[in-house]
Amino acid sequence: MKKTNFAVAAAITSLLAVGATTLTTTPAQAAEKEKCYGVAKAGKNDCATATSSCAGTSTKDAQKDAFIVVPQGLCDRLSGSAKSAS
């Protein structure tokens, strides 16, 4: 097998493994996460905000309407954070 074919096969196998891992996330694991507002760096938010249309488009650090998803309980320990109501 050529080195390039081996590299492509390894990359595809890695992507399939990551996809399979993502699919095995249970609802209980998803419930162990929370939205944490006001702590995302500029351009690092996880979803749309009132002033931007999609993830990764917040315009400033600690934008109040931009959130990141963090493990349950972490948001309470982050300075300047606010948990989501949901």
C-alpha distances in whole Angstrom, upper triangle without the diagonal:
4,7,8,6,6,10,11,10,12,15,15,16,18,20,21,22,24,25,26,28,30,31,32,35,38,41,43,40,41,45,44,43,46,47,48,50,51,48,45,44,45,42,40,42,41,42,45,48,52,51,47,45,42,40,40,43,46,47,49,48,50,51,53,51,48,46,43,42,43,43,46,49,47,49,52,51,50,53,54,52,53,52,52,54,52
4,5,5,6,9,10,11,12,14,16,17,18,20,21,23,25,26,27,29,31,32,33,36,39,42,44,41,41,45,44,43,46,46,47,49,49,47,44,43,43,40,39,41,40,41,44,47,51,50,46,44,41,39,38,41,44,46,47,46,49,49,52,50,47,45,42,42,42,43,46,49,47,49,52,51,49,52,53,51,53,51,51,54,52
4,6,5,6,9,10,10,12,14,15,16,18,20,21,23,24,26,27,29,30,32,34,38,41,42,39,39,43,42,41,43,43,44,46,46,44,41,40,40,37,36,38,37,39,42,45,48,47,43,42,39,37,36,38,41,43,44,43,45,46,49,48,44,42,39,39,39,40,44,46,44,46,49,48,46,49,50,48,50,49,49,52,50
4,5,5,6,9,10,11,12,14,15,17,18,20,21,23,24,26,27,29,31,33,36,39,41,38,38,41,41,39,42,42,43,44,45,42,39,38,37,34,34,36,35,37,39,42,45,44,41,39,36,34,33,36,39,40,42,41,43,44,47,45,42,40,37,37,38,39,43,45,43,44,48,47,45,47,48,47,48,47,47,50,48
4,5,5,6,9,10,11,12,14,15,17,18,20,21,23,24,26,27,29,31,35,38,39,36,37,40,40,39,41,41,43,44,45,43,40,39,39,36,35,36,35,37,39,42,46,45,41,39,36,34,34,37,40,41,43,43,45,45,47,46,42,41,38,37,38,39,42,45,43,44,48,47,46,48,49,47,48,47,47,49,47
4,5,5,6,9,10,10,12,14,15,16,18,20,21,23,24,26,27,30,33,36,37,35,35,39,38,37,40,40,41,43,44,41,39,38,38,35,34,36,34,36,39,42,46,45,41,39,36,34,33,37,39,41,42,42,44,44,47,45,41,40,37,36,36,37,40,43,41,43,46,45,44,47,48,46,47,46,46,48,46
4,5,5,6,9,10,11,12,14,15,17,18,20,21,23,25,26,28,32,35,36,33,33,37,36,35,37,37,38,40,41,38,35,34,35,32,30,32,31,33,36,39,43,42,38,36,33,31,30,33,36,38,39,38,40,41,43,42,38,37,34,33,33,34,38,40,38,40,43,42,41,43,44,43,44,43,43,46,43
4,5,5,6,9,10,11,12,14,15,17,18,20,21,23,25,27,30,33,35,32,32,36,35,34,36,36,38,39,40,38,35,34,34,31,30,31,30,32,34,37,41,40,36,34,31,29,29,32,35,37,38,38,40,40,42,41,37,35,33,32,33,34,37,40,38,39,43,42,41,43,44,42,43,42,41,44,42
4,5,5,6,9,10,11,12,14,15,16,18,20,21,23,25,29,32,33,31,31,35,34,34,36,37,38,40,41,39,36,35,36,33,31,33,31,33,35,39,42,42,38,36,32,30,30,34,36,39,40,39,41,41,43,42,38,36,33,32,33,33,37,40,38,40,43,42,41,44,45,43,44,42,42,44,42
4,6,5,6,9,10,11,12,14,15,17,19,20,21,24,27,30,31,29,29,33,32,31,34,34,36,38,39,36,34,33,34,31,29,31,29,31,34,37,41,41,37,35,32,29,29,32,35,37,38,37,39,40,41,40,36,34,31,30,30,31,34,37,35,37,40,40,38,41,42,40,41,40,40,42,40
4,5,5,6,9,10,11,12,14,15,17,19,20,22,26,29,30,27,27,31,30,29,32,32,33,35,36,33,30,30,30,27,26,27,26,28,31,34,37,37,33,31,28,26,25,29,31,34,35,34,36,36,38,37,33,31,28,27,28,29,32,35,33,35,38,37,36,39,40,38,39,37,37,40,37
4,5,5,6,9,10,11,12,14,15,17,19,21,24,27,29,26,26,30,30,29,31,32,33,35,37,34,31,31,32,29,27,28,26,28,30,34,37,37,33,31,28,26,26,29,32,34,36,35,37,37,39,37,33,32,29,28,29,29,32,35,34,35,39,38,37,40,41,38,39,37,37,39,37
4,5,5,6,9,10,11,12,14,15,17,19,23,26,27,25,25,29,29,28,31,32,33,36,37,35,32,32,33,30,28,29,27,29,32,35,39,39,35,33,29,27,28,31,34,36,37,36,37,38,40,38,34,32,29,27,28,28,31,34,33,35,38,38,37,40,41,38,39,37,37,39,37
4,5,5,6,9,10,11,12,14,16,18,21,24,25,22,23,27,26,25,28,29,30,32,34,31,29,29,30,27,25,26,24,26,29,32,36,36,33,31,27,25,25,28,31,33,34,33,34,35,36,35,31,29,26,24,25,25,28,31,30,31,35,34,33,36,37,35,36,34,34,37,34
4,5,5,6,9,10,11,12,14,16,20,22,24,21,21,25,25,24,26,27,28,30,32,30,27,27,28,25,23,24,21,23,26,30,33,33,30,28,24,22,22,26,28,31,32,31,32,33,34,32,29,27,24,23,23,24,27,30,29,30,34,34,32,35,36,34,34,32,32,34,32
4,5,5,6,9,10,11,13,15,18,21,23,21,21,25,25,24,27,28,30,32,34,32,29,30,31,28,25,26,23,25,28,31,35,35,32,29,26,24,25,28,31,34,35,34,35,35,36,34,31,29,26,24,25,25,28,31,30,32,35,35,34,37,38,35,36,33,33,35,32
4,5,5,6,9,10,11,13,17,20,21,19,19,23,23,22,25,27,29,31,33,31,29,29,31,28,25,26,23,25,28,32,35,36,33,31,27,24,25,29,31,34,35,34,34,35,36,34,31,28,25,23,23,23,26,29,28,30,33,33,32,36,36,34,34,32,32,34,31
4,5,5,6,9,10,11,15,18,19,16,17,20,20,19,22,23,25,28,29,27,25,26,27,24,21,22,19,21,25,28,32,32,29,27,23,21,22,25,27,30,31,30,30,31,32,30,27,24,21,19,20,20,23,26,25,26,30,30,29,32,33,30,31,29,28,31,28
4,5,5,6,9,11,14,17,19,16,16,20,20,19,22,23,25,28,30,28,26,27,28,25,22,22,19,21,24,27,31,31,28,26,22,20,22,25,27,30,32,31,31,31,32,30,27,24,21,19,20,21,23,27,26,27,31,31,30,33,34,31,31,29,28,30,27
4,5,5,6,9,12,15,17,15,16,19,20,20,23,24,27,30,32,30,28,29,31,28,25,25,22,23,27,30,33,34,31,29,25,23,25,28,30,34,35,33,33,34,34,32,29,26,23,21,21,21,24,27,27,28,31,32,31,35,35,32,32,30,29,31,28
4,5,5,7,11,14,15,12,13,17,17,17,20,22,24,27,29,27,26,27,29,26,23,23,20,22,25,29,32,33,30,28,25,22,24,27,29,32,33,31,31,32,32,30,27,24,21,18,18,18,20,24,23,25,28,28,28,32,33,30,30,27,27,29,26
4,5,6,9,12,14,11,11,15,15,15,18,19,21,24,27,25,23,25,26,24,21,20,17,18,22,25,28,30,27,25,21,19,21,24,26,29,30,29,28,29,29,27,24,21,18,15,16,16,19,22,22,23,26,27,26,30,30,27,27,24,24,26,23
4,6,8,11,13,12,12,15,16,16,19,21,24,26,29,28,26,28,29,27,24,23,19,20,23,27,30,31,29,26,23,21,23,26,28,32,33,32,31,31,31,29,26,23,21,18,19,18,20,24,24,25,28,29,29,33,33,30,29,26,25,26,23
4,6,10,11,10,11,14,15,16,19,21,24,27,30,28,27,29,31,29,25,24,21,22,26,29,32,34,31,29,26,23,25,29,30,34,34,33,32,32,32,30,28,25,22,18,19,17,19,23,23,25,28,29,29,32,33,30,29,26,25,27,23
4,7,8,6,7,10,11,12,15,18,20,24,27,25,24,26,28,26,23,22,18,20,23,26,29,31,29,27,24,21,23,27,27,31,32,30,29,29,29,27,25,21,18,15,15,14,15,19,20,21,24,25,25,29,30,26,26,22,22,23,20
4,5,5,6,9,10,12,15,18,21,24,27,26,26,28,30,29,25,24,20,21,24,27,30,32,30,28,25,23,26,29,29,33,33,32,30,31,30,28,26,22,20,16,16,14,15,19,20,22,24,25,26,30,30,27,26,22,21,22,19
4,5,5,6,9,10,13,16,19,22,26,25,25,28,30,28,25,23,19,20,23,25,28,30,28,27,24,22,25,28,28,32,32,31,29,29,28,26,24,21,19,15,15,14,14,17,19,20,22,24,25,28,29,25,23,20,18,19,15
4,5,5,7,9,12,16,19,22,25,25,25,28,30,29,25,23,20,21,25,26,29,32,30,29,26,24,26,29,29,33,33,31,29,29,28,26,25,21,19,15,15,12,12,15,17,19,20,22,23,27,27,24,22,19,18,19,15
4,5,5,7,11,14,17,20,23,22,22,25,27,26,22,21,18,19,23,25,28,30,28,27,24,22,24,27,27,30,30,28,26,27,26,25,23,19,16,13,12,9,10,14,15,17,19,20,21,25,26,22,21,18,18,19,16
4,5,6,9,11,15,18,21,20,20,23,25,24,20,18,15,16,19,21,24,27,25,24,21,19,21,24,24,28,28,26,24,24,23,22,20,16,14,10,10,9,10,14,15,16,18,20,20,24,24,20,19,16,15,16,13
4,5,8,11,14,17,21,20,21,24,26,25,22,19,17,18,20,22,24,27,26,25,23,21,23,25,25,28,28,26,24,24,23,21,20,16,15,11,11,9,8,12,14,14,16,18,19,23,23,19,18,14,13,14,11
4,7,11,13,16,20,19,19,22,25,24,21,19,16,18,21,22,25,28,27,26,23,21,23,25,25,28,27,25,23,24,22,21,20,16,14,10,9,6,5,9,11,12,14,16,17,20,21,18,17,13,14,15,13
4,7,9,13,16,15,16,19,21,21,17,15,13,15,18,19,22,24,23,23,20,17,19,22,21,24,24,22,19,20,19,18,16,12,10,6,5,4,5,8,9,10,12,14,15,18,18,15,14,11,11,13,11
4,6,10,13,13,14,17,20,19,16,13,12,13,16,16,19,21,20,21,18,16,18,20,19,22,21,19,17,17,16,15,13,10,8,5,6,6,6,8,9,8,10,13,13,16,15,12,10,7,7,10,8
4,6,10,10,11,14,16,16,13,10,9,10,12,12,15,17,17,17,15,13,15,16,15,18,18,16,14,14,12,11,9,6,6,5,6,9,9,10,10,8,11,13,12,15,14,10,9,6,5,9,8
4,7,7,8,12,15,15,13,10,10,11,13,13,15,17,17,18,16,14,15,16,14,17,16,13,11,11,10,10,8,5,5,6,7,9,10,10,9,6,9,11,9,11,10,6,6,5,6,10,11
4,6,7,11,13,14,12,9,10,11,12,10,12,14,14,16,15,13,14,14,12,14,13,11,8,8,6,6,6,4,7,9,10,13,13,13,12,8,11,13,10,11,9,6,5,6,7,11,12
4,6,9,11,13,11,10,12,13,13,11,13,14,14,17,16,14,14,14,11,12,10,8,4,5,4,7,6,6,9,12,12,16,16,15,13,10,12,13,10,9,6,5,6,9,11,14,16
4,7,9,12,10,9,11,13,15,13,16,16,16,18,17,14,13,14,11,13,10,7,5,7,8,10,8,7,7,10,11,14,15,14,11,9,11,11,8,8,7,6,8,10,12,16,17
4,6,8,6,6,8,11,12,12,15,14,14,16,14,11,10,11,8,10,9,6,5,7,9,10,7,6,6,10,11,14,16,16,13,11,14,14,11,11,10,9,11,13,14,17,18
4,6,5,7,11,13,14,13,16,15,14,16,15,12,9,10,8,9,7,4,6,8,11,12,9,10,9,13,14,17,20,20,16,15,17,17,13,13,12,12,15,16,17,21,22
4,6,7,11,12,13,12,15,13,11,14,13,11,8,7,5,5,4,5,7,8,11,12,9,11,11,15,17,20,23,23,20,18,21,20,17,16,15,15,17,19,19,23,23
4,6,9,10,11,11,14,12,10,12,10,8,4,5,5,6,7,8,11,10,13,13,10,11,11,14,17,20,23,24,21,19,22,22,19,19,18,17,19,19,20,23,23
4,7,9,11,12,15,14,12,13,11,7,5,7,7,9,10,9,10,11,13,13,9,9,8,11,13,17,19,20,17,16,19,19,16,17,16,15,17,17,17,21,21
4,6,8,9,12,12,10,11,9,5,5,7,6,10,10,10,10,9,11,9,6,5,5,9,12,15,17,19,16,14,18,18,15,17,15,13,14,14,14,17,17
4,7,9,13,14,11,11,8,5,6,9,9,13,14,13,13,12,13,11,8,6,5,7,10,14,16,18,16,14,18,19,17,18,17,15,15,14,13,16,16
4,7,10,11,9,8,5,4,7,8,9,13,14,15,14,12,13,10,7,7,8,9,13,16,18,20,19,17,20,22,19,21,19,16,16,15,13,16,15
4,7,8,6,5,4,5,8,8,8,12,14,15,14,12,12,9,7,9,11,13,16,20,21,23,21,19,22,24,21,22,20,17,17,16,14,16,16
4,5,5,6,7,8,10,8,7,10,12,13,12,9,9,6,6,8,11,14,17,20,21,22,21,18,21,23,20,20,17,16,15,15,13,15,16
4,6,8,10,12,13,11,10,12,13,15,14,10,10,7,8,11,15,17,20,24,24,25,24,21,23,25,22,22,19,17,16,16,14,16,17
4,7,10,11,12,9,8,9,11,14,14,10,11,8,9,13,16,19,22,25,26,27,25,22,25,26,23,23,20,19,18,19,17,19,20
4,6,8,9,6,6,8,11,14,14,11,12,10,9,12,14,17,21,24,25,27,25,22,25,26,23,23,21,19,19,20,18,20,21
4,7,9,7,9,11,14,17,17,14,15,12,11,13,15,17,21,24,26,27,26,24,27,28,25,26,23,21,21,21,19,21,20
4,6,6,8,12,14,16,16,14,15,12,10,11,12,14,18,22,23,25,24,22,25,26,23,24,22,20,20,20,18,20,19
4,6,8,11,13,14,15,13,15,12,9,9,9,12,15,18,21,23,21,19,23,23,21,22,20,18,18,18,17,19,19
4,6,9,11,12,13,12,14,13,9,10,10,13,16,19,22,23,21,19,23,23,20,21,20,18,19,19,18,22,21
4,6,9,11,13,11,13,12,9,11,12,15,18,22,24,25,23,21,24,25,21,22,20,19,19,20,19,22,22
4,6,8,9,7,10,9,6,9,11,15,17,21,23,23,21,19,22,22,19,19,16,16,16,18,17,20,21
4,7,9,7,11,11,9,12,14,18,20,24,26,26,23,21,24,24,20,19,17,17,18,20,20,23,24
4,6,6,9,11,9,12,14,18,19,23,25,24,22,19,21,21,17,16,14,15,17,19,19,23,24
4,6,9,11,9,11,12,16,17,20,22,21,18,16,18,18,14,13,11,12,14,17,18,21,23
4,6,9,8,9,11,14,15,18,19,19,16,13,15,15,11,10,8,8,11,13,15,18,20
4,6,5,8,11,15,16,20,21,20,18,15,17,18,14,13,10,10,11,14,14,17,19
4,6,8,11,14,16,19,19,19,17,14,15,17,14,13,9,9,8,11,11,14,16
4,7,10,13,16,19,19,19,18,15,17,19,16,15,12,11,10,11,10,13,14
4,7,10,13,17,18,18,16,13,16,18,15,15,12,11,10,11,11,14,15
4,7,9,13,14,15,13,10,14,15,12,14,12,9,9,9,9,12,13
4,6,10,12,13,11,10,13,14,12,14,13,10,11,10,10,14,14
4,7,9,11,10,9,13,14,13,15,15,12,12,10,10,13,12
4,6,8,6,7,10,11,10,14,14,11,12,10,11,14,14
4,6,6,8,11,11,12,15,17,14,14,12,13,15,14
4,6,7,9,11,12,15,16,13,13,10,11,13,12
4,6,6,7,10,13,14,12,11,9,12,14,14
4,5,5,7,10,12,10,11,10,13,15,16
4,5,5,8,9,6,7,6,10,13,14
4,6,8,9,7,8,8,11,13,15
4,7,9,8,10,11,14,17,18
4,6,6,9,10,14,17,18
4,6,9,12,15,18,20
4,7,10,13,16,19
4,7,10,13,15
4,7,9,12
4,7,9
4,5
4
